[in-house]
Amino acid sequence: MKNWNTLEADENRLMNKHYTPGRGGKRIDKVIIHHNAGNLTIKGCWDVWQTRQASAHYQVQTDGRIGQLVWDRDTAWHAGNWAANTTSIGIEHADASTNPWRISEACLDNGAHLVAAICKHYGLGRPAWGKNVFGHRHFSSTECPASLADSQHAAYMARAQYWYDHMSGTKPAPAPKPTPAPTPNIDALADAVIRGEYGNGDERRRRLGNLYDQVQRRVNEKLAGKKPAPKPAPNIDALADAVIRGEYGNGDERRRRLGSLYDQVQRRVNQKLGY
């Protein structure tokens, strides 16, 4: 990056289509991060988006070099959600490896630095996941941003917060003391197994890990003639979180899968996203 404070990228390779000029009067209030699902250069991204109706504001290469493809003042087509597009900056990251997906150290550091710089430049506050920094999967049914929401998530956000503190001159708050892991609820896990949420055979054993024997014993007890536990009331808050993570798709698919709960859940989703 030539200038972190003014968000001047190493290279400007601006799209001539597949974005929308302006933001319809909306204010930038978040950063949404993505992975390329490939090791693309800045030009590589530009080439792909010339033939595909998609774009993002920035691309971070494996070597850490940053390119701007859509001006911040314009709306890139990256989130799969129009309201999110108009209020966000989209950052793509090149994958250095596949199976598993992973980005390089240089890409991670400069991508996180860019997140911090954007949060500072637009007055969004210290980077915080789910508050002013989101993954693509929050808004669409997708694996993206892959490792940045999974194996490399903690490192990425810690680096973004470090760079924000460094750039803004603020002293970071002390790290909270770790809370002890909660005791597993064997009864609830057994109910989930009976509902089919943990599959069968080797899949169930793999997903339950060292709890398999305890849970399976309880499953057997429950299926041995005891009255089934009453069906719990639907957790609207948890369903709304799942929708935001992209687990219920969009449009008709989401309406079909949520059924009679659709209106309640969608209302809660809109509250959580501030719409």
Backbone as CSV, one residue per row, in Angstrom:
resi,resn,N_x,N_y,N_z,CA_x,CA_y,CA_z,C_x,C_y,C_z
1,MET,0.859,-1.182,0.000,0.000,0.000,0.000,0.900,1.237,0.000
2,LYS,0.630,2.159,-0.919,1.463,3.357,-0.974,1.220,4.263,0.224
3,ASN,-0.021,4.371,0.652,-0.337,5.244,1.786,-1.534,4.670,2.531
4,TRP,-1.296,4.114,3.717,-2.375,3.502,4.498,-3.382,4.547,4.973
5,ASN,-2.920,5.734,5.308,-3.815,6.748,5.870,-4.806,7.286,4.839
6,THR,-4.373,7.357,3.589,-5.267,7.870,2.542,-5.837,6.747,1.674
7,LEU,-5.514,5.493,2.019,-5.999,4.318,1.286,-5.577,4.360,-0.186
8,GLU,-4.315,4.742,-0.412,-3.781,4.762,-1.769,-3.136,3.411,-2.055
9,ALA,-3.723,2.652,-2.957,-3.263,1.286,-3.232,-1.947,1.282,-4.011
10,ASP,-1.294,0.109,-4.021,-0.071,-0.045,-4.803,-0.359,0.084,-6.297
11,GLU,-1.539,-0.320,-6.695,-1.907,-0.303,-8.118,-3.395,-0.042,-8.257
12,ASN,-3.762,0.834,-9.169,-5.167,1.050,-9.518,-5.433,0.379,-10.864
13,ARG,-6.300,-0.634,-10.852,-6.709,-1.301,-12.095,-8.232,-1.362,-12.045
14,LEU,-8.850,-0.281,-12.455,-10.268,-0.069,-12.176,-11.185,-0.751,-13.190
15,MET,-12.256,-1.328,-12.652,-13.255,-1.986,-13.491,-13.978,-0.959,-14.364
16,ASN,-14.346,-1.385,-15.581,-15.162,-0.517,-16.430,-16.590,-1.033,-16.550
17,LYS,-16.913,-2.078,-15.795,-18.274,-2.621,-15.744,-18.387,-3.509,-14.513
18,HIS,-19.596,-4.022,-14.273,-19.880,-4.940,-13.162,-19.660,-4.289,-11.798
19,TYR,-20.040,-3.028,-11.695,-20.129,-2.308,-10.431,-21.171,-1.212,-10.648
20,THR,-21.569,-0.530,-9.572,-22.565,0.529,-9.695,-21.967,1.853,-9.214
21,PRO,-21.961,2.894,-10.047,-21.425,4.182,-9.615,-22.205,4.714,-8.404
22,GLY,-21.483,5.264,-7.433,-22.104,5.822,-6.249,-22.593,4.763,-5.282
23,ARG,-23.249,5.217,-4.208,-23.754,4.310,-3.176,-25.209,4.601,-2.808
24,GLY,-25.894,5.332,-3.658,-27.299,5.611,-3.396,-27.529,6.354,-2.090
25,GLY,-26.564,7.176,-1.698,-26.713,7.951,-0.462,-26.395,7.183,0.811
26,LYS,-25.989,5.929,0.694,-25.693,5.108,1.878,-24.274,5.384,2.382
27,ARG,-24.086,5.167,3.685,-22.797,5.388,4.330,-22.052,4.064,4.488
28,ILE,-20.738,4.099,4.310,-19.918,2.906,4.542,-19.877,2.622,6.039
29,ASP,-20.296,1.411,6.436,-20.287,1.075,7.857,-19.669,-0.290,8.154
30,LYS,-19.082,-0.926,7.139,-18.509,-2.256,7.378,-17.508,-2.611,6.300
31,VAL,-16.673,-3.597,6.618,-15.767,-4.225,5.664,-16.212,-5.677,5.520
32,ILE,-16.262,-6.183,4.296,-16.602,-7.590,4.058,-15.407,-8.244,3.372
33,ILE,-14.917,-9.341,3.958,-13.713,-9.975,3.426,-14.070,-11.244,2.655
34,HIS,-13.232,-11.539,1.656,-13.437,-12.657,0.737,-12.108,-13.373,0.490
35,HIS,-12.185,-14.595,-0.035,-10.995,-15.241,-0.589,-11.258,-15.510,-2.065
36,ASN,-10.166,-15.609,-2.841,-10.297,-15.763,-4.296,-10.748,-17.151,-4.717
37,ALA,-10.558,-18.156,-3.846,-10.682,-19.564,-4.270,-9.695,-19.813,-5.407
38,GLY,-8.515,-19.236,-5.275,-7.447,-19.348,-6.256,-6.384,-18.317,-5.932
39,ASN,-5.218,-18.485,-6.538,-4.104,-17.566,-6.260,-4.056,-16.524,-7.374
40,LEU,-4.927,-15.510,-7.262,-5.052,-14.511,-8.313,-4.196,-13.282,-8.032
41,THR,-3.713,-12.672,-9.086,-3.072,-11.368,-8.993,-4.144,-10.284,-9.108
42,ILE,-3.720,-9.040,-8.989,-4.646,-7.922,-9.191,-5.220,-7.984,-10.608
43,LYS,-4.346,-8.181,-11.595,-4.802,-8.288,-12.979,-5.673,-9.534,-13.165
44,GLY,-5.324,-10.619,-12.460,-6.122,-11.835,-12.557,-7.550,-11.613,-12.107
45,CYS,-7.729,-10.876,-11.012,-9.078,-10.533,-10.552,-9.805,-9.698,-11.597
46,TRP,-9.106,-8.694,-12.100,-9.707,-7.803,-13.112,-10.172,-8.614,-14.312
47,ASP,-9.338,-9.547,-14.764,-9.686,-10.371,-15.922,-10.925,-11.222,-15.652
48,VAL,-10.986,-11.840,-14.466,-12.138,-12.686,-14.121,-13.413,-11.857,-14.115
49,TRP,-13.345,-10.683,-13.519,-14.546,-9.863,-13.366,-14.977,-9.164,-14.653
50,GLN,-14.138,-9.190,-15.650,-14.567,-8.686,-16.950,-15.609,-9.613,-17.580
51,THR,-15.572,-10.884,-17.215,-16.487,-11.862,-17.813,-17.499,-12.398,-16.799
52,ARG,-17.492,-11.880,-15.592,-18.381,-12.360,-14.534,-18.976,-11.155,-13.830
53,GLN,-20.254,-11.202,-13.517,-20.916,-10.052,-12.902,-20.614,-10.002,-11.411
54,ALA,-19.383,-9.621,-11.111,-18.921,-9.515,-9.731,-17.746,-8.556,-9.699
55,SER,-17.455,-8.047,-8.502,-16.308,-7.160,-8.315,-16.118,-6.936,-6.826
56,ALA,-14.974,-6.406,-6.455,-14.724,-5.971,-5.078,-13.856,-4.720,-5.158
57,HIS,-13.735,-4.033,-4.058,-12.978,-2.784,-4.079,-11.475,-3.023,-4.133
58,TYR,-10.982,-4.034,-3.401,-9.546,-4.273,-3.309,-9.221,-5.752,-3.526
59,GLN,-8.031,-6.019,-4.052,-7.456,-7.358,-4.123,-6.105,-7.330,-3.423
60,VAL,-5.870,-8.305,-2.539,-4.570,-8.453,-1.879,-3.906,-9.702,-2.452
61,GLN,-2.767,-9.513,-3.103,-2.054,-10.630,-3.706,-1.319,-11.443,-2.644
62,THR,-0.813,-12.620,-3.036,-0.051,-13.470,-2.126,1.202,-12.769,-1.620
63,ASP,1.807,-11.901,-2.441,3.008,-11.181,-1.996,2.672,-9.950,-1.164
64,GLY,1.378,-9.703,-0.900,0.958,-8.574,-0.079,0.644,-7.317,-0.852
65,ARG,0.919,-7.297,-2.143,0.637,-6.107,-2.951,-0.880,-5.914,-3.062
66,ILE,-1.330,-4.658,-2.946,-2.765,-4.347,-2.908,-3.161,-3.540,-4.137
67,GLY,-4.242,-3.977,-4.771,-4.777,-3.253,-5.915,-6.187,-2.761,-5.648
68,GLN,-6.528,-1.611,-6.186,-7.895,-1.089,-6.115,-8.557,-1.311,-7.463
69,LEU,-9.722,-1.977,-7.439,-10.441,-2.298,-8.668,-11.750,-1.538,-8.799
70,VAL,-12.326,-1.105,-7.680,-13.517,-0.245,-7.674,-13.248,0.836,-6.636
71,TRP,-13.498,2.100,-6.989,-13.298,3.177,-6.019,-14.208,2.966,-4.800
72,ASP,-13.727,3.380,-3.645,-14.530,3.251,-2.422,-15.882,3.947,-2.553
73,ARG,-15.913,5.038,-3.292,-17.163,5.817,-3.392,-18.236,5.110,-4.214
74,ASP,-17.844,4.029,-4.922,-18.782,3.289,-5.765,-19.149,1.953,-5.119
75,THR,-20.197,1.324,-5.630,-20.722,0.080,-5.069,-20.206,-1.107,-5.862
76,ALA,-19.376,-1.922,-5.218,-18.895,-3.157,-5.843,-19.932,-4.259,-5.632
77,TRP,-19.926,-5.239,-6.507,-20.898,-6.347,-6.449,-20.197,-7.556,-5.825
78,HIS,-20.163,-7.621,-4.512,-19.352,-8.656,-3.870,-20.057,-9.454,-2.788
79,ALA,-21.119,-8.937,-2.191,-21.700,-9.592,-1.016,-22.878,-10.504,-1.334
80,GLY,-23.416,-10.408,-2.558,-24.623,-11.168,-2.859,-25.838,-10.618,-2.138
81,ASN,-25.738,-9.377,-1.687,-26.802,-8.739,-0.919,-26.706,-7.239,-1.212
82,TRP,-27.719,-6.671,-1.848,-27.606,-5.292,-2.318,-27.415,-4.309,-1.171
83,ALA,-28.178,-4.470,-0.086,-28.043,-3.544,1.038,-26.632,-3.598,1.606
84,ALA,-26.064,-4.791,1.703,-24.694,-4.923,2.209,-23.691,-4.320,1.224
85,ASN,-23.925,-4.510,-0.064,-23.018,-3.926,-1.063,-22.926,-2.414,-0.926
86,THR,-24.077,-1.768,-0.743,-24.090,-0.297,-0.725,-23.478,0.295,0.530
87,THR,-23.262,-0.517,1.554,-22.754,0.017,2.833,-21.417,-0.599,3.233
88,SER,-20.731,-1.242,2.292,-19.508,-1.956,2.667,-18.376,-1.726,1.679
89,ILE,-17.162,-2.029,2.161,-15.972,-2.142,1.325,-15.645,-3.625,1.231
90,GLY,-15.446,-4.136,0.019,-15.125,-5.545,-0.182,-13.642,-5.734,-0.456
91,ILE,-13.019,-6.663,0.281,-11.594,-6.971,0.108,-11.439,-8.438,-0.265
92,GLU,-10.802,-8.709,-1.379,-10.470,-10.063,-1.805,-9.040,-10.412,-1.379
93,HIS,-8.807,-11.694,-1.054,-7.482,-12.178,-0.659,-7.124,-13.395,-1.513
94,ALA,-5.907,-13.421,-2.041,-5.447,-14.550,-2.843,-5.117,-15.736,-1.941
95,ASP,-5.485,-16.939,-2.365,-5.149,-18.157,-1.625,-3.794,-18.674,-2.080
96,ALA,-2.902,-18.910,-1.117,-1.593,-19.473,-1.445,-1.669,-20.982,-1.597
97,SER,-2.708,-21.603,-1.019,-2.842,-23.056,-1.114,-4.312,-23.434,-1.094
98,THR,-4.570,-24.668,-1.522,-5.917,-25.229,-1.471,-5.868,-26.525,-0.676
99,ASN,-7.047,-26.970,-0.224,-7.168,-28.258,0.463,-6.128,-28.449,1.572
100,PRO,-6.075,-27.626,2.609,-7.084,-26.609,2.897,-6.721,-25.251,2.283
101,TRP,-7.768,-24.393,2.170,-7.517,-23.024,1.752,-6.647,-22.335,2.790
102,ARG,-5.701,-21.535,2.327,-4.852,-20.780,3.244,-4.229,-19.617,2.493
103,ILE,-4.160,-18.451,3.143,-3.495,-17.308,2.524,-2.098,-17.164,3.120
104,SER,-1.230,-16.479,2.401,0.153,-16.306,2.854,0.223,-15.328,4.027
105,GLU,1.374,-15.328,4.694,1.592,-14.394,5.798,1.548,-12.947,5.308
106,ALA,2.153,-12.684,4.131,2.159,-11.315,3.598,0.749,-10.864,3.252
107,CYS,-0.051,-11.762,2.684,-1.440,-11.425,2.345,-2.247,-11.189,3.620
108,LEU,-2.042,-12.040,4.612,-2.779,-11.881,5.874,-2.441,-10.544,6.532
109,ASP,-1.138,-10.234,6.607,-0.731,-9.014,7.305,-1.240,-7.769,6.577
110,ASN,-1.072,-7.708,5.264,-1.502,-6.516,4.537,-3.015,-6.447,4.400
111,GLY,-3.681,-7.597,4.283,-5.142,-7.580,4.274,-5.703,-7.057,5.573
112,ALA,-5.149,-7.539,6.695,-5.590,-7.069,8.017,-5.259,-5.589,8.203
113,HIS,-4.088,-5.176,7.707,-3.695,-3.766,7.792,-4.676,-2.896,7.006
114,LEU,-5.111,-3.399,5.849,-6.083,-2.655,5.039,-7.423,-2.543,5.769
115,VAL,-7.860,-3.615,6.412,-9.090,-3.558,7.208,-8.971,-2.466,8.270
116,ALA,-7.840,-2.457,8.984,-7.622,-1.450,10.028,-7.645,-0.039,9.440
117,ALA,-6.974,0.126,8.293,-6.906,1.446,7.661,-8.294,1.927,7.241
118,ILE,-9.108,1.029,6.707,-10.471,1.389,6.297,-11.306,1.762,7.516
119,CYS,-11.208,0.960,8.588,-11.968,1.252,9.815,-11.586,2.618,10.371
120,LYS,-10.308,2.944,10.327,-9.860,4.254,10.823,-10.315,5.369,9.882
121,HIS,-10.127,5.179,8.586,-10.429,6.231,7.613,-11.909,6.609,7.630
122,TYR,-12.792,5.626,7.797,-14.233,5.891,7.752,-14.876,5.963,9.141
123,GLY,-14.051,5.998,10.183,-14.578,6.176,11.540,-15.443,5.028,12.016
124,LEU,-15.068,3.801,11.650,-15.878,2.635,12.017,-15.516,2.062,13.387
125,GLY,-14.422,2.526,13.959,-13.989,1.988,15.245,-13.054,0.808,15.077
126,ARG,-12.593,0.283,16.195,-11.642,-0.838,16.199,-12.272,-2.049,15.510
127,PRO,-11.535,-2.722,14.635,-12.107,-3.870,13.923,-12.668,-4.919,14.873
128,ALA,-13.904,-5.312,14.636,-14.571,-6.321,15.469,-15.441,-7.179,14.572
129,TRP,-15.253,-8.472,14.626,-15.999,-9.424,13.791,-17.484,-9.379,14.137
130,GLY,-18.302,-9.277,13.125,-19.740,-9.236,13.334,-20.262,-7.861,13.698
131,LYS,-19.367,-6.892,13.812,-19.780,-5.515,14.142,-19.455,-4.576,12.986
132,ASN,-18.170,-4.494,12.625,-17.791,-3.673,11.475,-16.935,-4.448,10.472
133,VAL,-16.667,-5.716,10.777,-15.949,-6.612,9.863,-16.752,-7.906,9.748
134,PHE,-17.022,-8.320,8.511,-17.835,-9.511,8.276,-17.181,-10.373,7.198
135,GLY,-17.571,-11.628,7.186,-17.204,-12.502,6.086,-18.318,-12.534,5.061
136,HIS,-17.974,-12.899,3.828,-18.971,-13.019,2.759,-20.104,-13.943,3.185
137,ARG,-19.767,-14.997,3.962,-20.781,-15.976,4.359,-21.856,-15.384,5.276
138,HIS,-21.605,-14.213,5.853,-22.639,-13.560,6.647,-23.834,-13.148,5.791
139,PHE,-23.604,-12.939,4.486,-24.643,-12.376,3.628,-25.072,-13.292,2.487
140,SER,-24.338,-14.355,2.241,-24.676,-15.289,1.164,-24.359,-16.703,1.608
141,SER,-24.996,-17.658,0.970,-24.730,-19.068,1.259,-23.451,-19.472,0.539
142,THR,-22.316,-19.405,1.233,-21.014,-19.628,0.617,-20.000,-20.020,1.674
143,GLU,-18.931,-20.674,1.261,-17.814,-21.014,2.148,-16.924,-19.797,2.391
144,CYS,-16.950,-18.835,1.484,-16.109,-17.639,1.537,-16.346,-16.859,2.836
145,PRO,-15.315,-16.406,3.524,-13.919,-16.288,3.126,-13.014,-17.447,3.563
146,ALA,-13.542,-18.642,3.664,-12.749,-19.845,3.925,-11.870,-19.685,5.161
147,SER,-10.540,-19.777,5.019,-9.650,-19.784,6.196,-9.739,-18.507,7.011
148,LEU,-10.157,-17.398,6.381,-10.234,-16.131,7.115,-11.401,-16.103,8.097
149,ALA,-12.311,-17.063,7.988,-13.373,-17.199,8.982,-13.172,-18.474,9.807
150,ASP,-12.110,-19.219,9.493,-11.879,-20.491,10.177,-10.457,-20.541,10.740
151,SER,-9.566,-21.287,10.099,-8.250,-21.560,10.686,-7.379,-20.320,10.861
152,GLN,-7.533,-19.302,10.005,-6.702,-18.097,10.118,-7.474,-16.892,10.658
153,HIS,-8.687,-17.148,11.126,-9.554,-16.047,11.558,-8.972,-15.283,12.747
154,ALA,-8.563,-16.007,13.790,-8.069,-15.344,15.002,-6.834,-14.514,14.700
155,ALA,-5.918,-15.066,13.898,-4.699,-14.330,13.563,-5.013,-13.086,12.749
156,TYR,-5.946,-13.205,11.826,-6.306,-12.079,10.961,-6.917,-10.937,11.775
157,MET,-7.869,-11.259,12.638,-8.522,-10.208,13.416,-7.575,-9.604,14.446
158,ALA,-6.710,-10.430,15.035,-5.730,-9.892,15.992,-4.794,-8.908,15.287
159,ARG,-4.399,-9.261,14.063,-3.515,-8.367,13.311,-4.251,-7.090,12.912
160,ALA,-5.519,-7.189,12.527,-6.293,-5.995,12.176,-6.406,-5.057,13.377
161,GLN,-6.641,-5.620,14.553,-6.752,-4.801,15.756,-5.401,-4.189,16.139
162,TYR,-4.331,-4.970,15.954,-2.990,-4.436,16.220,-2.717,-3.220,15.337
163,TRP,-2.987,-3.367,14.041,-2.704,-2.260,13.131,-3.610,-1.056,13.399
164,TYR,-4.853,-1.302,13.789,-5.742,-0.185,14.117,-5.204,0.573,15.333
165,ASP,-4.797,-0.153,16.363,-4.244,0.493,17.558,-2.980,1.274,17.204
166,HIS,-2.139,0.689,16.348,-0.905,1.338,15.931,-1.201,2.619,15.147
167,MET,-2.165,2.561,14.235,-2.478,3.719,13.399,-3.206,4.817,14.158
168,SER,-4.045,4.439,15.095,-4.853,5.437,15.810,-4.198,5.903,17.101
169,GLY,-3.123,5.233,17.509,-2.429,5.630,18.734,-3.183,5.305,20.000
170,THR,-4.123,4.375,19.914,-4.887,4.000,21.100,-4.246,2.800,21.776
171,LYS,-4.416,2.729,23.071,-3.897,1.599,23.834,-4.939,0.500,23.836
172,PRO,-4.575,-0.682,23.372,-5.579,-1.760,23.330,-6.048,-2.157,24.715
173,ALA,-7.310,-2.556,24.785,-7.845,-3.037,26.063,-7.158,-4.347,26.423
174,PRO,-6.996,-4.632,27.738,-6.374,-5.900,28.127,-7.191,-7.075,27.613
175,ALA,-6.481,-8.121,27.251,-7.172,-9.312,26.737,-8.029,-9.915,27.835
176,PRO,-9.265,-10.296,27.525,-10.120,-10.899,28.543,-9.583,-12.256,28.972
177,LYS,-9.823,-12.591,30.209,-9.403,-13.899,30.699,-10.236,-14.977,30.018
178,PRO,-9.574,-16.058,29.614,-10.344,-17.119,28.951,-11.366,-17.729,29.897
179,THR,-12.538,-17.985,29.364,-13.574,-18.619,30.177,-13.457,-20.129,30.033
180,PRO,-13.720,-20.869,31.112,-13.626,-22.321,31.017,-14.630,-22.873,30.020
181,ALA,-14.223,-23.932,29.360,-15.123,-24.556,28.387,-16.364,-25.072,29.102
182,PRO,-17.557,-24.847,28.540,-18.774,-25.316,29.186,-18.851,-26.836,29.193
183,THR,-19.510,-27.363,30.214,-19.719,-28.803,30.283,-20.657,-29.225,29.160
184,PRO,-20.272,-30.239,28.385,-21.152,-30.642,27.281,-22.496,-31.154,27.784
185,ASN,-23.552,-30.763,27.107,-24.902,-31.179,27.468,-25.215,-32.470,26.711
186,ILE,-24.967,-33.599,27.385,-25.119,-34.900,26.736,-26.571,-35.128,26.311
187,ASP,-27.504,-34.677,27.142,-28.915,-34.877,26.833,-29.306,-34.129,25.553
188,ALA,-28.852,-32.886,25.436,-29.172,-32.090,24.246,-28.497,-32.673,23.003
189,LEU,-27.251,-33.155,23.164,-26.560,-33.774,22.035,-27.284,-35.045,21.584
190,ALA,-27.778,-35.823,22.556,-28.523,-37.037,22.211,-29.787,-36.689,21.428
191,ASP,-30.485,-35.628,21.864,-31.686,-35.207,21.129,-31.334,-34.792,19.700
192,ALA,-30.207,-34.089,19.552,-29.781,-33.662,18.217,-29.448,-34.872,17.343
193,VAL,-28.819,-35.894,17.932,-28.517,-37.119,17.183,-29.811,-37.780,16.719
194,ILE,-30.791,-37.857,17.619,-32.069,-38.485,17.275,-32.780,-37.714,16.164
195,ARG,-32.605,-36.377,16.142,-33.206,-35.572,15.071,-32.456,-35.716,13.748
196,GLY,-31.318,-36.403,13.771,-30.563,-36.624,12.545,-29.514,-35.587,12.251
197,GLU,-29.185,-34.728,13.232,-28.273,-33.623,12.971,-26.805,-34.044,12.980
198,TYR,-26.501,-35.265,13.416,-25.110,-35.727,13.478,-24.846,-36.913,12.557
199,GLY,-25.741,-37.163,11.612,-25.526,-38.225,10.648,-25.529,-39.600,11.286
200,ASN,-24.840,-40.537,10.643,-24.801,-41.922,11.110,-23.379,-42.454,11.042
201,GLY,-23.168,-43.590,11.712,-21.913,-44.324,11.588,-20.677,-43.495,11.823
202,ASP,-19.743,-43.578,10.877,-18.450,-42.906,11.044,-18.598,-41.393,11.107
203,GLU,-19.568,-40.833,10.358,-19.755,-39.377,10.414,-20.144,-38.949,11.818
204,ARG,-21.089,-39.676,12.445,-21.509,-39.332,13.803,-20.347,-39.460,14.778
205,ARG,-19.580,-40.534,14.640,-18.438,-40.747,15.535,-17.410,-39.629,15.379
206,ARG,-17.158,-39.238,14.129,-16.185,-38.177,13.888,-16.638,-36.848,14.480
207,ARG,-17.907,-36.519,14.290,-18.398,-35.218,14.735,-18.553,-35.131,16.245
208,LEU,-18.844,-36.245,16.892,-18.985,-36.227,18.350,-17.657,-36.422,19.069
209,GLY,-16.662,-36.974,18.385,-15.337,-37.144,18.978,-15.372,-37.965,20.252
210,ASN,-14.687,-37.452,21.304,-14.587,-38.229,22.546,-15.890,-38.262,23.344
211,LEU,-16.919,-37.566,22.861,-18.227,-37.627,23.525,-19.123,-38.718,22.931
212,TYR,-18.616,-39.389,21.901,-19.469,-40.333,21.166,-20.103,-41.377,22.085
213,ASP,-19.292,-42.043,22.910,-19.825,-43.139,23.735,-20.896,-42.649,24.699
214,GLN,-20.654,-41.503,25.363,-21.644,-40.976,26.309,-22.951,-40.603,25.597
215,VAL,-22.801,-39.942,24.455,-23.993,-39.487,23.732,-24.762,-40.691,23.177
216,GLN,-24.035,-41.656,22.607,-24.715,-42.804,22.019,-25.449,-43.622,23.084
217,ARG,-24.839,-43.714,24.279,-25.501,-44.420,25.383,-26.828,-43.739,25.739
218,ARG,-26.782,-42.387,25.755,-27.996,-41.644,26.101,-29.035,-41.760,24.987
219,VAL,-28.578,-41.791,23.741,-29.486,-41.996,22.616,-30.207,-43.330,22.765
220,ASN,-29.448,-44.363,23.083,-30.041,-45.697,23.241,-31.071,-45.720,24.359
221,GLU,-30.772,-45.005,25.461,-31.729,-44.937,26.583,-33.009,-44.243,26.146
222,LYS,-32.853,-43.150,25.393,-34.026,-42.385,24.964,-34.893,-43.184,23.991
223,LEU,-34.251,-44.028,23.196,-34.993,-44.796,22.200,-35.497,-46.137,22.742
224,ALA,-35.224,-46.398,24.025,-35.602,-47.696,24.598,-36.995,-47.682,25.202
225,GLY,-37.842,-46.744,24.799,-39.221,-46.750,25.261,-39.580,-45.600,26.171
226,LYS,-38.594,-44.748,26.513,-38.930,-43.595,27.342,-39.661,-42.559,26.501
227,LYS,-40.469,-41.772,27.158,-41.194,-40.717,26.453,-40.200,-39.720,25.879
228,PRO,-40.386,-39.349,24.642,-39.470,-38.359,24.078,-39.652,-37.000,24.751
229,ALA,-38.568,-36.295,24.860,-38.640,-34.959,25.456,-39.514,-34.072,24.580
230,PRO,-40.263,-33.148,25.184,-41.088,-32.248,24.381,-40.225,-31.450,23.422
231,LYS,-40.772,-31.215,22.254,-40.036,-30.464,21.241,-39.808,-29.035,21.714
232,PRO,-38.554,-28.604,21.742,-38.280,-27.250,22.247,-38.858,-26.186,21.309
233,ALA,-39.174,-25.050,21.915,-39.653,-23.924,21.107,-38.532,-23.474,20.169
234,PRO,-38.866,-23.067,18.969,-37.822,-22.644,18.028,-37.044,-21.446,18.571
235,ASN,-35.738,-21.485,18.411,-34.869,-20.406,18.867,-34.712,-19.403,17.716
236,ILE,-35.545,-18.375,17.726,-35.571,-17.402,16.628,-34.229,-16.690,16.502
237,ASP,-33.597,-16.415,17.640,-32.325,-15.703,17.609,-31.247,-16.540,16.941
238,ALA,-31.195,-17.834,17.292,-30.204,-18.723,16.692,-30.472,-18.918,15.204
239,LEU,-31.750,-19.021,14.823,-32.084,-19.157,13.412,-31.690,-17.905,12.628
240,ALA,-31.886,-16.724,13.230,-31.486,-15.480,12.567,-29.977,-15.448,12.345
241,ASP,-29.204,-15.898,13.355,-27.747,-15.955,13.194,-27.360,-16.901,12.072
242,ALA,-28.076,-18.048,11.979,-27.784,-19.002,10.910,-28.101,-18.409,9.541
243,VAL,-29.185,-17.646,9.427,-29.534,-16.984,8.168,-28.443,-16.000,7.777
244,ILE,-27.959,-15.211,8.751,-26.918,-14.219,8.479,-25.630,-14.909,8.019
245,ARG,-25.351,-16.109,8.561,-24.162,-16.848,8.130,-24.352,-17.481,6.755
246,GLY,-25.552,-17.387,6.186,-25.792,-17.909,4.855,-26.280,-19.340,4.804
247,GLU,-26.668,-19.915,5.967,-27.018,-21.332,6.025,-28.433,-21.626,5.509
248,TYR,-29.240,-20.600,5.276,-30.597,-20.813,4.785,-30.825,-20.207,3.402
249,GLY,-29.737,-19.868,2.711,-29.883,-19.355,1.353,-30.591,-18.010,1.302
250,ASN,-31.176,-17.711,0.175,-31.833,-16.428,-0.051,-33.201,-16.644,-0.697
251,GLY,-34.028,-15.600,-0.698,-35.285,-15.585,-1.433,-36.193,-16.752,-1.144
252,ASP,-36.653,-17.392,-2.200,-37.624,-18.482,-2.052,-37.057,-19.663,-1.289
253,GLU,-35.754,-19.920,-1.479,-35.154,-21.046,-0.748,-35.238,-20.815,0.763
254,ARG,-34.901,-19.590,1.197,-34.957,-19.287,2.635,-36.390,-19.384,3.151
255,ARG,-37.348,-18.857,2.372,-38.754,-18.911,2.789,-39.231,-20.366,2.905
256,ARG,-38.816,-21.200,1.927,-39.244,-22.606,1.950,-38.663,-23.338,3.160
257,ARG,-37.377,-23.104,3.449,-36.731,-23.850,4.517,-37.173,-23.393,5.903
258,LEU,-37.525,-22.140,6.050,-37.966,-21.640,7.359,-39.459,-21.846,7.572
259,GLY,-40.239,-22.021,6.495,-41.663,-22.305,6.612,-42.406,-21.239,7.397
260,SER,-43.198,-21.691,8.390,-44.044,-20.766,9.152,-43.237,-19.825,10.037
261,LEU,-41.919,-20.115,10.204,-41.081,-19.256,11.048,-40.442,-18.120,10.250
262,TYR,-40.667,-18.093,8.920,-39.946,-17.157,8.060,-40.091,-15.714,8.531
263,ASP,-41.332,-15.253,8.774,-41.535,-13.835,9.112,-40.846,-13.464,10.404
264,GLN,-40.953,-14.332,11.430,-40.304,-14.042,12.720,-38.787,-13.967,12.562
265,VAL,-38.227,-14.959,11.840,-36.775,-15.012,11.692,-36.277,-13.840,10.860
266,GLN,-36.958,-13.523,9.751,-36.503,-12.432,8.891,-36.562,-11.099,9.623
267,ARG,-37.619,-10.942,10.469,-37.718,-9.710,11.259,-36.499,-9.577,12.189
268,ARG,-36.085,-10.716,12.798,-34.935,-10.686,13.707,-33.639,-10.458,12.944
269,VAL,-33.528,-11.025,11.731,-32.355,-10.793,10.890,-32.215,-9.313,10.597
270,ASN,-33.315,-8.683,10.210,-33.279,-7.248,9.874,-32.887,-6.420,11.090
271,GLN,-33.366,-6.809,12.295,-32.972,-6.092,13.504,-31.489,-6.217,13.762
272,LYS,-30.955,-7.433,13.595,-29.528,-7.660,13.853,-28.644,-6.899,12.883
273,LEU,-29.095,-6.787,11.614,-28.297,-6.105,10.595,-28.585,-4.613,10.533
274,GLY,-29.501,-4.144,11.394,-29.776,-2.715,11.477,-30.587,-2.160,10.332
275,TYR,-31.412,-3.013,9.685,-32.238,-2.522,8.569,-33.582,-2.053,9.084
